[in-house]
Amino acid sequence: MLKDGKILIGKNDNYEANLLLSKANRHGLITGATGTGKTISLKVLAESFSSAGVPVFMVDVKGDLAGTAFIGEDNENVRTRVEKLKLDTFKYDKYPCVFYDIYGKLGHPLRTTVGEMGHRLLSKVLGLSEVQDSVLTIVYKIASDEGKELDTLEDLQSMLVYVANKRTELSQVYGNIASQTLTTIQRNVLELIEDLKDGNSDNVMFGYPPFNVQDLRGLDVDTGYGRINILDAQELFKHSDSYAATILTLLDKVYDSMPEVGDVDKPKLVLFFDEAHLLFSDMSKAMLEHVVKIVKLIRSKGVGVYFISQSPADIPDEVLSQLGNKIQHALRVYTPSEEKAIKVAADSFRVNPKFDTMKAIQNLGTGEALISLIDENGEPTVVEQVTILPPQSRMGTIIDMERQAIINNSPIVGKYEKVEDRVSAKENNEEVFNKIEQEKQEKEQAKLDEKNAKEEAKRLKQEEAERAREAREAERKKKQSLGYKIGRKAENKIIDKTLNKILKGFFK
């Protein structure tokens, strides 16, 4: 709730926790066990930023943030808290919301391209090893060098086939490209394609046109409220690596697209990332360094980043140290690891000598929180225990008809619903594949022609040999026949001579 140009988050009898809009880009953290009130704190902050004309992006993993688009309903719990906190100016309100959904069912499609996501995040989604990621990096590099756009996973499949076909030639330029590694990546890509398919389209998560983050920054023309952009992640959340890659890709795109503005009276955009532990789970060192750099530098672009998770221990220390505004709801101790998590949470606050922070964290009631915010001097205030304000918009989920009405009247309706099939790597490679196939067929035909020629030469040689044999046989027979005739003639002469002698002797 806005009060005197500040965001009033919570109160106790002696203290008001006011977030200064000029310090809201110093980032923040909302933590606490399930059911302790994190969603309430998130809604209070998002509503207040919107009222101040600051656009917001938040992730809805349970479907209970969509009610922000509708005016709050009067109930006893809200009235009790309003009276307890003496909120004389409290009023129910509704906020301009735009719904998004990776699957395009519960909101506008929120697509990216394989090229925009980059090899690091895609490796995380695919579950690749460092060696496999290095080969994927080469594939991305080849695609870039040859001007082949990677829009979809099918484009990536095409590039993997292309690289496999020209592996020997490309390895001389880009280094060794193991065929077995290419096969493994190809298999993982195919599994991801099948995993992300839904009943309507294969173009889920990846496709063209990609989402333009400037669409997050609109204001409502009637109220001047900042647009509240809500990504429904109820389905996406089931795919933890894809969820993490989607959020981190969005963070990347916001960082790359926003100009430097320095100190600002209020943020240009505030991002709320729920279930933050999934973002950092199994994150490589290189990727963590990249995220830390963005978190450090993005505030100079007027962007505030707020992580929501169960414990500060879920956030790497390098990131945690950049989060100046902290809201800690209750944590319970049942195991040594949970006790350690509470100590981490307590140590992240500036000490208040009035109470023991560790004990306070364990004894907080639902809707209560420990809070420390950045003051006018850029320093964190000492930790205070407060009761969080109630949201002004409707709590809980909404029905399909209400959601569809919001989608149909959205300022970006029709912009992302249709996938454009531009010339990308898959189409670009078809000519190459056709040429490779033609060359393959020509080589096979050449081999066949060579084989046929050899067989023909062998046949001719055999025929020649057969003719020679037959000639020799004929000659032999001829010679045999001539010898017989000569022998018979000689024999006849001898007989004739002998008979003549006998006859001569007889007639003497």
C-alpha positions in Angstrom: 0.0 0.0 0.0 1.4 3.4 -1.0 1.6 5.9 1.9 3.4 9.2 1.5 5.2 8.1 -1.6 6.5 5.0 0.1 5.5 1.3 0.1 4.1 0.4 3.5 4.7 -3.3 3.9 4.1 -4.0 7.6 3.7 -2.4 11.0 3.9 -3.0 14.7 2.9 -0.7 17.6 5.9 1.5 17.3 7.3 1.0 13.8 6.3 1.2 10.1 8.2 -0.8 7.6 8.4 1.5 4.5 10.2 0.5 1.4 11.6 3.6 -0.3 10.9 3.6 -4.0 14.3 5.1 -4.7 15.9 2.1 -3.0 13.7 -0.6 -4.4 16.2 -1.4 -7.2 18.6 -2.6 -4.4 16.8 -5.9 -4.8 15.2 -8.0 -2.2 14.4 -11.4 -0.7 11.2 -12.9 0.7 11.7 -16.2 2.6 9.8 -18.4 4.9 8.3 -21.9 5.3 5.3 -23.0 3.3 2.1 -21.4 4.5 3.7 -18.6 6.6 2.7 -15.7 4.3 5.2 -15.2 1.5 2.5 -14.9 -1.1 0.8 -12.1 0.9 4.1 -10.2 1.1 4.7 -10.7 -2.6 1.2 -9.4 -3.5 1.5 -6.4 -1.2 4.8 -5.4 -2.8 3.5 -6.0 -6.4 0.3 -4.0 -5.8 2.2 -1.1 -4.3 4.7 -0.9 -7.1 1.8 -1.0 -9.6 0.0 1.8 -7.7 3.3 3.8 -8.0 3.3 3.4 -11.7 6.1 0.7 -11.7 5.6 -2.3 -14.0 6.0 -5.7 -12.3 6.8 -9.2 -13.5 6.0 -12.2 -11.2 5.9 -15.9 -11.4 2.7 -17.8 -10.3 3.6 -21.4 -9.5 0.4 -22.2 -7.6 -2.2 -20.2 -9.6 -3.1 -18.0 -6.6 -1.7 -14.7 -7.9 -4.1 -14.3 -10.8 -6.7 -12.7 -8.4 -4.6 -9.6 -8.5 -6.5 -8.6 -11.6 -9.8 -8.4 -9.6 -10.9 -6.1 -6.7 -10.5 -7.6 -3.3 -13.4 -9.1 -1.5 -14.3 -8.0 1.9 -13.8 -10.6 4.6 -13.3 -10.9 8.3 -9.6 -11.7 8.2 -8.8 -8.6 6.1 -11.0 -6.4 8.3 -9.4 -7.7 11.5 -5.9 -7.0 10.1 -6.8 -3.5 8.9 -8.2 -2.6 12.3 -5.2 -4.1 14.1 -2.8 -2.1 12.0 -5.0 1.1 12.0 -4.9 1.4 8.2 -7.3 4.3 7.8 -6.7 4.7 4.1 -6.9 1.0 3.2 -9.2 0.3 0.2 -9.8 -2.7 -2.0 -8.5 -2.4 -5.5 -7.7 -4.2 -8.7 -4.6 -4.0 -10.9 -3.9 -4.2 -14.7 -2.7 -7.7 -15.3 -1.3 -9.5 -18.3 -1.2 -13.3 -18.2 1.6 -15.4 -19.8 2.0 -19.1 -20.1 4.9 -21.0 -21.8 2.2 -23.4 -23.1 -0.1 -20.7 -24.4 -3.1 -22.0 -22.5 -3.4 -19.8 -19.4 -1.9 -16.7 -21.0 -0.1 -15.3 -23.9 2.9 -17.5 -25.2 6.2 -16.5 -23.6 8.6 -17.9 -26.1 12.3 -17.5 -26.6 14.6 -18.8 -29.3 17.3 -21.5 -28.9 19.8 -18.8 -29.9 18.6 -16.3 -27.4 18.6 -18.8 -24.6 22.3 -19.5 -25.2 24.3 -22.7 -24.8 24.8 -22.4 -21.0 21.1 -22.3 -20.1 20.2 -24.9 -22.7 22.9 -27.2 -21.4 21.2 -26.9 -18.0 17.8 -27.8 -19.5 19.3 -30.7 -21.4 21.3 -31.9 -18.4 24.6 -31.9 -20.3 28.1 -32.5 -18.9 30.9 -29.9 -19.2 32.3 -31.8 -22.2 29.0 -32.0 -23.9 28.4 -28.3 -23.2 31.7 -27.5 -24.9 30.6 -29.3 -28.0 27.2 -27.5 -27.9 29.1 -24.3 -27.7 30.9 -25.2 -30.9 27.6 -26.0 -32.6 26.3 -22.5 -31.6 29.5 -20.9 -32.9 29.2 -22.7 -36.2 25.6 -21.6 -36.6 26.5 -18.0 -35.8 29.5 -18.0 -38.2 27.4 -19.5 -41.0 24.4 -17.1 -40.4 22.0 -19.9 -39.4 19.3 -18.8 -36.9 18.5 -21.2 -34.1 14.9 -20.5 -33.4 13.5 -23.9 -32.4 14.8 -27.2 -31.1 14.2 -28.6 -34.5 16.7 -26.0 -35.8 19.2 -27.3 -33.2 18.6 -30.9 -34.3 19.3 -29.8 -37.9 22.6 -28.1 -36.9 23.7 -31.2 -35.0 23.1 -33.3 -38.1 24.9 -30.7 -40.2 27.9 -30.7 -37.9 27.9 -34.5 -37.8 28.0 -34.7 -41.6 30.9 -32.2 -41.8 32.6 -33.2 -38.6 36.0 -34.0 -40.1 36.1 -30.7 -42.0 34.7 -28.6 -39.1 37.0 -30.2 -36.5 40.0 -28.7 -38.3 38.6 -25.2 -37.6 36.8 -25.5 -34.3 38.6 -28.3 -32.5 37.7 -31.9 -31.9 33.9 -32.7 -32.3 33.3 -36.2 -31.0 30.5 -38.0 -32.9 29.4 -39.8 -29.8 28.9 -36.5 -28.0 26.9 -35.2 -30.9 24.7 -38.3 -30.7 24.2 -37.8 -26.9 23.1 -34.1 -27.4 20.8 -35.1 -30.2 19.1 -37.7 -28.0 18.7 -35.2 -25.2 17.2 -32.6 -27.5 14.7 -35.2 -28.8 13.7 -36.1 -25.2 13.2 -32.4 -24.5 11.0 -32.0 -27.6 8.8 -34.8 -26.4 8.8 -33.6 -22.9 7.6 -30.1 -23.8 5.0 -31.1 -26.4 1.3 -30.4 -25.6 -1.9 -31.3 -27.4 -1.9 -28.2 -29.6 1.6 -27.5 -30.8 5.1 -28.7 -30.9 6.4 -25.0 -30.7 6.4 -24.8 -26.9 9.0 -22.5 -25.2 11.0 -22.1 -28.3 10.0 -20.3 -31.5 9.7 -17.0 -33.4 8.9 -14.3 -32.6 10.5 -14.4 -29.2 9.0 -12.4 -26.4 10.0 -8.7 -26.3 10.7 -7.7 -22.7 9.7 -4.1 -23.5 6.1 -5.4 -23.4 6.5 -5.8 -19.6 6.9 -2.0 -19.1 3.5 -0.7 -20.0 1.2 1.4 -17.9 -2.6 1.3 -17.7 -4.0 4.3 -19.6 -7.0 4.7 -17.3 -5.3 4.5 -13.8 -1.6 5.1 -14.5 -0.9 1.9 -12.6 2.1 -0.2 -13.7 1.3 -3.3 -15.6 1.5 -6.5 -13.5 2.8 -9.3 -15.7 2.0 -12.8 -14.4 3.7 -15.9 -15.8 1.5 -18.9 -14.9 4.1 -21.6 -14.2 1.8 -24.3 -12.7 2.8 -26.7 -15.5 6.3 -25.3 -16.2 7.2 -25.7 -12.5 7.0 -29.5 -13.0 10.0 -29.2 -15.3 12.5 -27.7 -12.9 15.4 -27.2 -15.4 13.1 -25.7 -18.0 11.6 -23.4 -15.3 15.0 -22.2 -14.3 16.1 -21.6 -17.8 13.0 -19.6 -18.7 13.4 -17.3 -15.7 17.2 -16.8 -16.2 16.7 -16.2 -19.9 14.1 -13.5 -19.1 16.6 -11.9 -16.6 19.2 -12.0 -19.3 16.9 -10.3 -21.8 15.9 -7.6 -19.4 19.5 -6.9 -18.6 20.5 -6.7 -22.3 17.6 -4.5 -23.4 17.4 -1.9 -20.6 19.5 1.2 -20.8 21.7 2.6 -18.0 19.8 5.2 -16.0 21.8 5.5 -12.8 19.9 6.6 -9.6 16.1 6.8 -10.1 13.2 8.0 -8.1 11.4 4.7 -8.6 12.3 1.5 -10.5 11.6 1.1 -14.2 10.7 -2.5 -13.6 10.6 -5.0 -10.7 11.0 -8.7 -11.2 9.8 -11.3 -8.6 11.1 -14.8 -9.0 9.4 -17.5 -6.9 10.9 -20.9 -6.0 14.3 -19.3 -6.3 16.1 -22.4 -5.1 15.4 -24.0 -8.5 17.2 -21.2 -10.3 20.5 -22.0 -8.5 20.2 -25.8 -8.2 23.2 -27.5 -10.0 24.2 -24.2 -11.5 27.6 -24.2 -13.0 30.3 -21.9 -11.7 30.4 -19.9 -15.0 26.6 -19.5 -15.0 26.6 -18.4 -11.3 29.3 -15.8 -12.1 27.1 -14.5 -15.0 24.0 -14.2 -12.8 25.9 -12.5 -10.0 27.2 -9.9 -12.6 23.7 -9.3 -13.8 22.3 -8.9 -10.3 25.1 -6.4 -9.5 24.7 -4.3 -12.6 21.0 -4.4 -13.4 20.1 -2.1 -10.6 21.9 0.8 -12.5 19.3 0.1 -15.2 16.5 0.9 -12.8 15.5 -2.8 -12.3 14.8 -4.4 -9.0 15.1 -8.2 -8.6 13.3 -10.0 -5.7 13.8 -13.7 -5.0 11.2 -15.8 -3.1 12.2 -19.0 -1.5 11.9 -20.9 1.8 15.3 -20.0 3.2 18.1 -17.5 2.6 20.3 -20.6 2.4 18.7 -21.4 -0.9 20.4 -18.4 -2.4 24.2 -18.4 -3.1 26.2 -16.1 -0.9 27.4 -14.1 -3.9 23.8 -13.3 -4.8 22.5 -13.0 -1.2 24.9 -10.2 -0.5 23.3 -8.1 -3.3 19.8 -8.3 -1.8 19.2 -5.3 0.4 15.5 -5.5 1.2 14.6 -8.6 3.2 11.3 -10.0 4.5 11.7 -13.2 6.6 8.6 -15.2 7.5 8.6 -18.1 10.0 11.0 -21.1 9.8 10.7 -24.2 11.9 13.5 -26.4 13.3 13.2 -30.1 13.0 16.6 -31.1 11.7 20.2 -29.9 12.0 20.1 -28.6 8.5 17.0 -26.5 9.3 18.7 -25.1 12.3 21.6 -24.1 10.1 19.2 -22.5 7.6 17.7 -20.4 10.5 21.1 -19.3 11.5 21.9 -18.2 8.0 18.6 -16.2 7.9 19.3 -14.6 11.3 22.9 -13.7 10.2 21.6 -11.9 7.1 20.0 -9.2 9.2 21.4 -6.2 11.0 21.0 -7.1 14.7 18.3 -5.5 16.8 19.3 -5.6 20.5 15.6 -5.8 21.5 15.2 -9.4 20.6 17.0 -12.7 19.6 16.6 -12.9 15.8 17.0 -16.7 15.7 14.3 -17.2 18.2 12.0 -14.6 16.6 12.2 -16.4 13.3 11.0 -19.7 14.9 8.1 -18.0 16.8 6.6 -15.8 14.0 2.9 -16.3 13.4 1.3 -16.5 10.0 1.3 -13.0 8.4 4.1 -11.9 10.6 7.7 -11.3 9.4 11.1 -9.9 10.3 12.0 -7.1 8.0 15.0 -5.0 7.1 14.9 -2.4 4.3 17.5 0.0 2.7 17.2 3.5 4.3 17.9 6.9 2.8 21.6 6.5 3.3 21.7 3.2 1.5 22.2 1.2 4.7 20.0 -1.7 5.9 17.8 -0.9 8.8 18.0 -3.0 12.0 15.7 -6.0 11.8 12.1 -5.4 13.1 9.2 -7.7 13.7 6.0 -6.6 12.0 2.6 -7.8 10.8 2.3 -7.7 7.0 -0.5 -5.6 5.5 -3.3 -7.4 3.7 -3.5 -7.3 -0.1 -6.0 -5.0 -1.7 -6.8 -7.3 -4.6 -8.6 -10.6 -4.6 -6.9 -13.5 -2.9 -6.7 -17.0 -4.6 -7.4 -18.3 -8.0 -9.8 -17.2 -10.7 -12.2 -19.1 -13.0 -11.3 -19.8 -16.6 -13.9 -17.4 -17.9 -12.4 -14.5 -15.9 -8.9 -15.4 -17.1 -10.0 -15.5 -20.7 -11.7 -12.1 -20.5 -8.4 -10.6 -19.2 -6.4 -12.3 -22.0 -8.9 -11.2 -24.7 -8.6 -7.6 -23.6 -4.9 -7.6 -23.1 -2.8 -4.8 -24.8 -0.7 -7.5 -26.5 -3.4 -9.9 -27.6 -2.5 -11.5 -31.0 1.1 -10.5 -30.9 2.6 -13.8 -29.9 -0.1 -16.3 -30.5 0.9 -17.1 -34.0 4.3 -18.7 -34.6 6.2 -17.4 -37.6 8.1 -19.9 -39.7 11.0 -17.8 -40.8 14.1 -19.1 -42.6 16.2 -20.6 -39.9 18.8 -23.3 -39.5 16.5 -26.1 -40.4 15.4 -24.5 -43.7 18.9 -23.1 -44.3 20.4 -26.6 -44.0 17.9 -28.3 -46.4 19.9 -27.2 -49.4 23.1 -28.4 -47.7 21.5 -31.7 -46.8 20.2 -32.1 -50.4 23.7 -31.4 -51.7 25.1 -33.9 -49.2 22.5 -36.4 -50.2 23.2 -35.8 -53.9 26.9 -36.2 -53.3 26.2 -39.3 -51.4 24.1 -40.7 -54.2 26.7 -39.7 -56.7 29.4 -41.5 -54.7 27.2 -44.6 -54.3 26.5 -44.5 -58.1 30.2 -44.1 -58.8 31.0 -47.0 -56.6 28.2 -49.0 -58.3 29.5 -48.0 -61.8 33.1 -49.0 -60.7 31.8 -52.3 -59.4 29.8 -52.9 -62.6 32.9 -52.0 -64.7 35.1 -54.3 -62.8 32.5 -57.1 -63.1 32.2 -56.4 -66.9 36.0 -56.4 -67.3 36.1 -59.7 -65.3 33.3 -61.1 -67.5 35.1 -60.1 -70.7 38.4 -61.5 -69.4 36.6 -64.7 -68.5 35.0 -64.8 -72.0 38.4 -64.1 -73.6 40.0 -66.8 -71.5 37.2 -69.2 -72.5 37.6 -68.4 -76.1 41.3 -68.9 -75.8 40.7 -72.3 -74.1 38.3 -73.3 -76.7 40.7 -72.2 -79.4 43.4 -74.3 -77.8 41.1 -77.2 -77.5 40.1 -76.9 -81.2 43.8 -76.7 -82.2 44.6 -79.7 -80.1 41.7 -81.6 -81.7 42.8 -80.4 -85.1 46.3 -81.5 -84.5 45.1 -84.9 -83.2 43.0 -85.3 -86.2 45.9 -84.4 -88.6 48.2 -86.9 -86.9 45.7 -89.6 -87.2 45.3 -89.0 -90.9 49.1 -88.9 -91.4 49.4 -92.0 -89.4 46.7 -93.8 -91.4 48.2 -92.7 -94.7 51.7 -93.9 -93.6 50.2 -97.1 -92.4 48.4 -97.6 -95.7 51.7 -97.0 -97.6 53.5 -99.6 -95.6 50.6 -102.0 -96.2 50.7 -101.3 -99.9 54.4 -101.8 -100.1 54.2 -105.0 -98.2 51.4 -106.3 -100.4 53.3 -105.4 -103.5 56.3 -107.3 -102.3 54.2 -110.3 -101.5 52.5 -110.2 -104.9 55.8 -109.7 -106.8 57.3 -112.7 -104.9 54.2 -114.8 -105.7 54.3 -114.2 -109.4 58.0 -114.8 -110.0 
